[in-house]
Amino acid sequence: MKVPFVDLKSQYISIKENIDSAIENVINETAFIGGKYVEEFENKFATLYGVKHCVAVANGTDSLYILMKMIGIGNNDEVITVANSWISSSETITQTGAKPVFVDIDPILYTIDENLLEAAITSKTKAIIPVHLQGQMCDMDKIMSIANKYGIPVIEDCAQSHFSEYKGNRAGTIGVAGSFSFYPGKNLGAYGDAGCIITNDDELALKCRMFARHGALKKHNHIIEGINSRMDGIQAAILTAKLPHILSWTDKRITNADLYNKYLGKIQDIILPVVRTESKHSFHLYVIRTKVREELVAFLKSKNIETAVHYPVALHNMEAYRYLKYCPDDFPIANSYQNQILSLPMYPELSEAQIVYISKAIEEFFQK
């Protein structure tokens, strides 16, 4: 049996008629940039998600940058985020002129350790960006309590947490805004780059929309200087075609995570993911930990099972952030876990038979 890490073709085949029709409509109407297909997606996503505004942008990275710029982040400011994430969470901070300040991860849940957050705040802190990593939401009660104490806005990085929930609130609806990526492999993925911003703040939504469109809400009427970050019509139409399926796809991911837990639960040499109390983990990734990761990866590869590592180098260890002069001991959990975390195949179309095959292969490896 061959098990890919992600199987985007199977998903396409399952809704092929809808996808093909969506693409054909955009081409027939030459509605390639902006227009009704982008507006339709914005409206439908906002409605389904339960927010006032969805601002479609070119990609998830831009959504973070745009939000920080529009809440006034700039030179000599500091923005706090987590030490183990994709570089978009931190490079966008630098792009505004601000300095990224990292916080270590929770040793059990892998998101930012909220107990270390307050110690990272200084007089220069102008925003906090918690990353709801792997589909697991952060403890937003603690984060918002600290943020409100100091009057600091919270921007939620939801690139991996579409429709995740914490105490009945969806990712991106608790802070001032949420940032989303629709990269093809995401839970809701386009067929190229795409992203969005969600918020209930009318003024912030207007500013973000304007900034992402060269500083204009109407062509040739540029109120400010902005950037070019527009979602194209084809991506919007594809996302709209997928949108009716996202809730059932999320449920299937959760079911698959339960199956992994069932079949891997007796293997003592690996640590399975833990779901935060009173939350809904959308399982963009199913991540285990083992001290013999590289050997396990090689063994699974020999069994035609693809895996991935998210992420093999914690942000503070990257060459790009050497100037911050962090050392590994500053973030002991992220530093240790970067050598242990392993993402197993996870997608709605993954079958129980495939999960059994993967689980038996892992069991075989540890019985050698």
C-alpha positions as CSV (number, residue, x, y, z in Angstrom):
1,M,0.0,0.0,0.0
2,K,1.2,3.5,-0.8
3,V,0.0,6.3,1.5
4,P,0.8,9.9,0.5
5,F,1.2,12.6,3.1
6,V,-1.6,14.6,1.5
7,D,-3.8,13.4,-1.4
8,L,-5.2,16.5,-3.1
9,K,-6.1,14.6,-6.2
10,S,-8.6,12.4,-4.4
11,Q,-10.3,15.5,-3.0
12,Y,-10.5,17.0,-6.5
13,I,-12.0,13.8,-7.9
14,S,-14.7,13.7,-5.2
15,I,-16.0,17.2,-6.3
16,K,-14.6,17.3,-9.8
17,E,-17.7,18.6,-11.5
18,N,-18.0,21.5,-9.1
19,I,-14.4,22.5,-9.4
20,D,-14.3,22.2,-13.2
21,S,-17.5,24.3,-13.5
22,A,-16.1,26.9,-11.1
23,I,-12.9,27.3,-13.2
24,E,-14.8,27.3,-16.5
25,N,-17.1,30.0,-15.3
26,V,-14.3,32.3,-14.4
27,I,-12.5,31.7,-17.7
28,N,-15.7,32.3,-19.7
29,E,-16.3,35.6,-17.9
30,T,-12.6,36.5,-17.8
31,A,-13.1,37.5,-14.2
32,F,-9.5,36.9,-13.3
33,I,-8.8,39.6,-10.7
34,G,-11.4,40.8,-8.1
35,G,-15.0,40.9,-9.2
36,K,-18.0,38.8,-8.3
37,Y,-16.3,35.5,-7.6
38,V,-14.0,37.0,-5.0
39,E,-16.9,38.9,-3.5
40,E,-19.0,35.7,-3.4
41,F,-16.3,33.8,-1.6
42,E,-15.8,36.7,0.9
43,N,-19.5,36.8,1.7
44,K,-20.0,33.0,2.0
45,F,-16.9,32.5,4.1
46,A,-17.9,35.3,6.5
47,T,-21.4,33.9,6.8
48,L,-20.3,30.3,7.4
49,Y,-17.6,31.4,9.8
50,G,-19.9,33.8,11.7
51,V,-18.1,37.1,11.3
52,K,-18.9,40.5,9.8
53,H,-16.0,40.8,7.4
54,C,-13.8,38.6,5.2
55,V,-11.1,40.4,3.2
56,A,-9.7,38.2,0.5
57,V,-5.9,38.6,-0.1
58,A,-3.2,36.9,-2.2
59,N,-1.9,34.6,0.5
60,G,-1.8,34.0,4.2
61,T,1.6,35.7,4.7
62,D,0.2,38.9,3.3
63,S,-2.8,38.7,5.6
64,L,-0.5,38.9,8.7
65,Y,1.5,41.8,7.3
66,I,-1.5,43.7,6.3
67,L,-3.1,43.4,9.7
68,M,0.0,44.5,11.5
69,K,0.4,47.5,9.2
70,M,-3.2,48.5,9.6
71,I,-3.1,48.4,13.4
72,G,0.0,50.6,13.3
73,I,2.9,48.3,13.9
74,G,6.2,49.9,12.7
75,N,9.8,50.7,13.4
76,N,11.1,50.0,16.9
77,D,8.0,48.1,17.9
78,E,8.0,44.6,19.2
79,V,5.5,41.8,18.4
80,I,5.4,38.5,20.4
81,T,4.8,35.2,18.7
82,V,5.7,31.5,19.2
83,A,9.2,30.0,18.7
84,N,8.0,27.0,16.7
85,S,6.0,28.0,13.6
86,W,6.3,28.6,9.9
87,I,8.5,31.7,9.2
88,S,5.5,33.7,8.0
89,S,4.5,34.2,11.6
90,S,7.7,36.1,12.3
91,E,9.1,37.4,9.0
92,T,6.0,39.6,8.5
93,I,6.8,41.2,11.9
94,T,10.2,42.2,10.6
95,Q,8.7,43.5,7.3
96,T,6.7,46.1,9.3
97,G,9.9,47.4,10.8
98,A,9.2,45.7,14.2
99,K,11.2,43.1,16.1
100,P,9.9,39.6,16.6
101,V,10.0,38.3,20.2
102,F,9.7,34.6,20.6
103,V,8.0,32.6,23.4
104,D,8.6,28.9,24.0
105,I,5.9,26.3,23.3
106,D,3.7,24.3,25.8
107,P,5.3,20.9,26.3
108,I,2.1,19.0,25.9
109,L,-0.1,21.1,23.5
110,Y,2.7,22.6,21.3
111,T,1.1,26.0,21.0
112,I,2.6,29.1,22.7
113,D,3.2,28.7,26.4
114,E,0.8,31.3,27.8
115,N,2.5,31.0,31.2
116,L,5.6,32.6,29.7
117,L,3.8,35.3,27.7
118,E,3.7,38.1,30.2
119,A,7.4,37.9,30.9
120,A,8.0,38.7,27.2
121,I,6.1,42.0,27.2
122,T,8.0,45.2,27.3
123,S,7.1,48.9,26.8
124,K,7.7,48.3,23.1
125,T,5.2,45.4,22.7
126,K,2.5,46.5,20.2
127,A,0.9,43.1,19.3
128,I,0.7,39.4,20.2
129,I,0.3,36.8,17.5
130,P,-0.7,33.5,18.9
131,V,-0.4,30.7,16.3
132,H,-3.1,28.0,16.4
133,L,-0.7,25.4,15.2
134,Q,-1.6,22.0,13.7
135,G,-5.3,22.8,14.2
136,Q,-5.0,23.2,18.0
137,M,-6.2,26.6,19.4
138,C,-4.2,28.4,22.0
139,D,-5.6,29.2,25.5
140,M,-7.2,32.4,24.4
141,D,-8.7,33.1,27.8
142,K,-5.2,33.5,29.3
143,I,-3.8,35.3,26.2
144,M,-6.7,37.8,26.1
145,S,-6.5,38.4,29.9
146,I,-2.8,39.3,29.6
147,A,-3.3,41.3,26.4
148,N,-6.2,43.3,27.9
149,K,-4.2,44.0,31.0
150,Y,-1.5,45.8,28.9
151,G,-3.8,47.1,26.2
152,I,-2.1,45.0,23.5
153,P,-4.1,43.9,20.4
154,V,-4.1,40.2,19.5
155,I,-3.9,38.9,15.9
156,E,-4.7,35.2,15.6
157,D,-2.7,33.2,13.1
158,C,-5.2,30.7,11.9
159,A,-3.3,29.4,8.9
160,Q,-3.6,25.8,10.2
161,S,-6.8,26.1,12.2
162,H,-9.8,26.6,9.9
163,F,-13.0,26.1,12.0
164,S,-11.1,25.1,15.1
165,E,-12.8,26.1,18.3
166,Y,-12.0,27.1,21.8
167,K,-14.9,27.2,24.3
168,G,-17.3,27.5,21.4
169,N,-15.5,30.3,19.7
170,R,-13.9,29.8,16.3
171,A,-10.2,30.5,15.6
172,G,-9.8,34.1,14.5
173,T,-12.9,35.5,16.2
174,I,-11.5,36.2,19.7
175,G,-8.7,38.7,19.0
176,V,-9.0,41.9,16.8
177,A,-8.7,39.7,13.7
178,G,-7.8,36.4,12.3
179,S,-5.3,35.6,9.5
180,F,-5.9,32.6,7.2
181,S,-4.0,30.8,4.5
182,F,-5.6,28.8,1.7
183,Y,-2.4,27.3,0.5
184,P,-3.4,24.0,-1.4
185,G,-2.6,21.7,1.5
186,K,-4.6,23.6,4.1
187,N,-7.9,22.2,5.4
188,L,-9.6,24.6,3.0
189,G,-7.1,25.0,0.2
190,A,-7.0,26.8,-3.2
191,Y,-5.2,25.6,-6.2
192,G,-2.5,28.2,-5.7
193,D,-1.8,30.9,-3.2
194,A,-4.6,32.6,-1.4
195,G,-5.5,33.9,2.0
196,C,-8.0,36.1,3.9
197,I,-8.5,38.3,7.0
198,I,-11.6,38.0,9.1
199,T,-12.7,40.6,11.7
200,N,-15.8,42.1,13.3
201,D,-14.1,45.6,13.3
202,D,-15.6,47.7,10.5
203,E,-12.8,50.2,10.4
204,L,-10.0,47.6,10.4
205,A,-11.7,45.6,7.6
206,L,-11.9,48.8,5.5
207,K,-8.3,49.7,6.1
208,C,-7.1,46.1,5.3
209,R,-9.2,46.0,2.1
210,M,-7.8,49.3,1.0
211,F,-4.2,48.6,1.8
212,A,-4.3,45.2,0.0
213,R,-5.6,47.0,-3.2
214,H,-2.9,49.6,-3.7
215,G,-4.5,51.9,-1.1
216,A,-7.7,52.3,-3.1
217,L,-11.3,51.1,-2.6
218,K,-12.1,52.5,-6.1
219,K,-9.8,52.2,-9.0
220,H,-7.5,55.3,-9.5
221,N,-8.7,56.8,-6.2
222,H,-5.7,55.9,-3.9
223,I,-6.3,57.2,-0.4
224,I,-3.0,55.7,0.9
225,E,-0.1,53.8,-0.5
226,G,-0.7,50.1,-0.2
227,I,0.4,46.8,-1.7
228,N,-0.9,44.5,-4.4
229,S,-2.4,41.5,-2.5
230,R,-5.5,40.5,-4.4
231,M,-7.1,37.0,-4.5
232,D,-7.6,36.0,-8.1
233,G,-11.0,34.9,-9.4
234,I,-10.1,31.3,-10.1
235,Q,-8.8,30.7,-6.6
236,A,-12.0,32.4,-5.1
237,A,-14.3,30.2,-7.3
238,I,-12.4,27.0,-6.3
239,L,-12.6,28.0,-2.6
240,T,-16.3,28.7,-2.9
241,A,-16.9,25.3,-4.5
242,K,-15.1,23.7,-1.6
243,L,-16.7,25.7,1.1
244,P,-19.9,23.6,1.4
245,H,-17.7,20.5,2.3
246,I,-15.3,22.1,4.8
247,L,-17.4,21.2,7.9
248,S,-17.8,17.5,6.9
249,W,-14.1,17.4,5.9
250,T,-13.2,18.8,9.4
251,D,-15.3,16.1,11.0
252,K,-13.5,13.4,9.0
253,R,-10.1,14.7,10.1
254,I,-11.3,14.5,13.7
255,T,-12.5,10.9,13.1
256,N,-9.2,10.0,11.5
257,A,-7.3,11.4,14.5
258,D,-9.5,9.3,16.8
259,L,-8.6,6.2,14.6
260,Y,-4.9,7.0,14.9
261,N,-5.3,7.3,18.7
262,K,-7.1,3.9,18.7
263,Y,-4.5,2.0,16.7
264,L,-1.3,3.8,18.0
265,G,-2.4,4.1,21.6
266,K,-0.6,1.0,22.8
267,I,2.8,2.0,21.4
268,Q,4.8,3.3,24.4
269,D,7.7,4.7,22.3
270,I,5.7,7.5,20.8
271,I,3.7,10.4,22.2
272,L,0.3,11.1,20.6
273,P,-1.3,14.6,20.3
274,V,-3.3,15.9,23.2
275,V,-6.5,18.0,22.5
276,R,-6.9,21.1,24.7
277,T,-9.9,20.9,27.1
278,E,-13.0,22.6,25.9
279,S,-11.7,22.9,22.3
280,K,-12.2,21.5,18.9
281,H,-8.9,20.5,17.2
282,S,-9.4,20.6,13.4
283,F,-6.3,18.4,12.8
284,H,-4.6,20.1,9.9
285,L,-1.8,17.9,11.1
286,Y,-1.6,14.8,13.2
287,V,1.8,15.1,15.0
288,I,3.5,12.5,17.1
289,R,6.8,12.7,19.0
290,T,9.6,10.2,19.1
291,K,13.3,10.4,20.0
292,V,14.1,8.2,17.0
293,R,12.3,10.2,14.4
294,E,14.8,10.0,11.5
295,E,15.0,6.2,11.8
296,L,11.2,6.0,11.9
297,V,10.9,8.3,8.9
298,A,13.2,6.0,6.9
299,F,11.4,2.9,7.9
300,L,8.0,4.3,7.0
301,K,9.4,5.5,3.6
302,S,10.5,1.9,3.0
303,K,6.8,1.0,3.5
304,N,5.7,3.7,1.0
305,I,4.3,5.9,3.7
306,E,5.0,9.6,3.4
307,T,5.6,11.8,6.4
308,A,6.6,15.4,7.1
309,V,8.2,17.5,9.8
310,H,6.5,20.7,11.0
311,Y,9.0,22.2,11.7
312,P,12.6,20.8,11.7
313,V,14.2,24.1,12.7
314,A,12.6,26.3,15.4
315,L,12.5,30.0,14.5
316,H,15.1,31.1,17.0
317,N,17.6,28.6,15.5
318,M,17.3,29.9,12.0
319,E,20.1,31.9,10.3
320,A,17.6,34.6,9.6
321,Y,17.2,35.4,13.3
322,R,20.8,35.1,14.4
323,Y,20.8,38.9,14.9
324,L,18.3,38.5,17.8
325,K,21.1,36.7,19.7
326,Y,18.9,34.0,21.1
327,C,20.4,30.7,22.3
328,P,18.9,27.2,22.3
329,D,18.4,27.3,26.1
330,D,16.1,30.3,25.8
331,F,13.5,28.0,24.3
332,P,14.2,24.5,25.7
333,I,10.9,22.9,24.7
334,A,10.9,24.1,21.1
335,N,14.6,23.4,20.8
336,S,14.1,19.8,21.9
337,Y,10.9,19.1,20.1
338,Q,12.3,20.2,16.7
339,N,14.2,16.9,16.6
340,Q,11.2,14.8,17.7
341,I,8.0,16.0,16.1
342,L,6.7,14.0,13.1
343,S,3.5,14.6,11.1
344,L,1.7,11.5,9.8
345,P,-0.6,11.5,6.8
346,M,-3.8,13.4,7.5
347,Y,-6.6,14.4,5.2
348,P,-10.4,13.7,4.9
349,E,-10.0,11.1,2.2
350,L,-7.6,9.0,4.3
351,S,-9.2,5.6,4.9
352,E,-9.3,3.5,8.0
353,A,-7.4,0.8,6.1
354,Q,-4.6,3.3,5.4
355,I,-4.5,4.3,9.1
356,V,-4.3,0.7,10.1
357,Y,-1.4,0.1,7.7
358,I,0.5,3.1,9.0
359,S,-0.1,2.1,12.6
360,K,1.0,-1.4,12.0
361,A,4.2,-0.2,10.3
362,I,5.0,2.1,13.3
363,E,4.3,-0.9,15.7
364,E,6.6,-3.1,13.6
365,F,9.4,-0.5,13.7
366,F,9.3,-0.3,17.5
367,Q,9.2,-4.1,17.9
368,K,12.4,-4.6,15.9
